């Protein structure tokens, strides 16, 4: 088994992420039952961090 182009043909049937019910992004993990973008399935709050928010200069 080589690690080149032939290995990429085996990547067809696995779905790790599907569309999230809460945020609509394609980031809901099927096995973990958790959305990577909004945190749906793990917490009732919306997932968000201060390092990801833009600063608002007046």
KETIDO-375612 format. One record per residue (C-alpha): z, x negated, y negated; residue number from 1. Coordinates in Angstrom, 3 decimals. Layout:
Z | X | Y | NUM;
...
//
This chain:
0.000 | 0.000 | 0.000 | 1;
-1.067 | -1.447 | -3.302 | 2;
0.513 | -0.818 | -6.683 | 3;
-2.736 | -0.191 | -8.546 | 4;
-5.080 | 2.679 | -9.200 | 5;
-4.800 | 4.056 | -5.678 | 6;
-1.122 | 4.865 | -6.236 | 7;
-1.938 | 7.090 | -9.220 | 8;
-3.717 | 9.564 | -6.959 | 9;
-0.377 | 10.521 | -5.394 | 10;
1.060 | 11.823 | -8.689 | 11;
-0.516 | 15.288 | -8.552 | 12;
2.024 | 17.654 | -6.972 | 13;
5.340 | 16.668 | -8.529 | 14;
6.655 | 18.672 | -11.476 | 15;
9.748 | 17.250 | -13.127 | 16;
9.620 | 19.163 | -16.422 | 17;
8.525 | 22.739 | -17.187 | 18;
8.577 | 24.838 | -20.372 | 19;
12.091 | 25.583 | -21.638 | 20;
13.096 | 29.206 | -22.160 | 21;
15.148 | 28.440 | -25.271 | 22;
13.159 | 25.901 | -27.295 | 23;
9.673 | 26.317 | -25.819 | 24;
9.167 | 22.577 | -25.275 | 25;
7.869 | 21.148 | -22.003 | 26;
11.202 | 19.387 | -21.435 | 27;
13.206 | 21.544 | -18.991 | 28;
14.038 | 19.420 | -15.923 | 29;
13.524 | 21.420 | -12.723 | 30;
15.963 | 19.505 | -10.500 | 31;
18.670 | 18.874 | -13.116 | 32;
18.323 | 22.430 | -14.535 | 33;
18.727 | 21.036 | -18.050 | 34;
16.457 | 20.790 | -21.079 | 35;
16.063 | 17.295 | -22.476 | 36;
15.175 | 18.563 | -25.958 | 37;
17.674 | 21.357 | -26.686 | 38;
20.305 | 20.978 | -23.934 | 39;
19.729 | 24.414 | -22.413 | 40;
21.456 | 24.697 | -19.036 | 41;
24.141 | 22.162 | -19.912 | 42;
25.588 | 23.468 | -23.177 | 43;
25.552 | 26.608 | -25.311 | 44;
25.023 | 24.524 | -28.457 | 45;
21.658 | 23.178 | -29.468 | 46;
21.330 | 19.508 | -28.614 | 47;
20.991 | 17.337 | -31.689 | 48;
22.114 | 13.972 | -33.021 | 49;
22.486 | 12.607 | -36.539 | 50;
20.320 | 9.589 | -35.743 | 51;
17.372 | 11.878 | -35.099 | 52;
17.648 | 13.853 | -38.359 | 53;
15.694 | 12.765 | -41.430 | 54;
17.626 | 11.942 | -44.600 | 55;
17.031 | 14.313 | -47.493 | 56;
16.779 | 12.555 | -50.836 | 57;
17.131 | 14.759 | -53.896 | 58;
//
